[in-house]
Amino acid sequence: MKALLDACVLYPTVLREILLGVAAEGLFTPLWSARILEEWARAARKLGPAGEIQARAEIALVRAAWPGAEVAPKPGLEARLWLPDPDDIHVLAAAIAGGADLIVTFNAQDFPRQTLADEGLRRVDPDQMLRELWQAQPAAVEAVVARVHAEAERLSGEVLPLRALMKRARLPRLGKALA
């Protein structure tokens, strides 16, 4: 299964680490475009100049770890596509260019199910996708979540309850299932 990861699911660190950790376990193939990665870097500016610098370093690491994940839509593809928010058409174009099965995003209203179905795609939020993967491969997903949880605790220097961490990562249903 190939899943295009929208910028809104790449920017929160814990969520990204869980998604890419699960992908590293072979449960799906991640895809993105250069523009999606640039949106991630721009979103990190909200944390100040250091936020963007850190995001760009993380983007370089992600690109190195997943050299085949970055896709570029063919010229003219975006012109034939429509979405309620024209600024999201590049995401749909990247999904088509990469032969994705899914678009993983929190932005449900701008990716209508029927429009995506016409292109052979399905939209899911990351909580839904990860719960489906957990149901199919519980040990793999649980191991990834445990590694990310341990690293979050190490970096913060404090005990972080799993459900609270997962809720902050916008994965409340997966957190409840794992707790």
Protein Blocks (a to p, Z undefined) as FASTA:
>chain_A
ZZdddfklmmpmmlmmmmmmmmmnopaccdddfklmmmmmmmmmmnojklmmmmmmmmmm
mmmmmmmlpccddehklmmpccfblklmmmmmmmmmnopabdcdfklmlmcfklmmmnop
acddfklmmmmmmmmmmmlmmmmmmmmmmmmmmmnopacdfklmmmmnopaklmmmmZZ
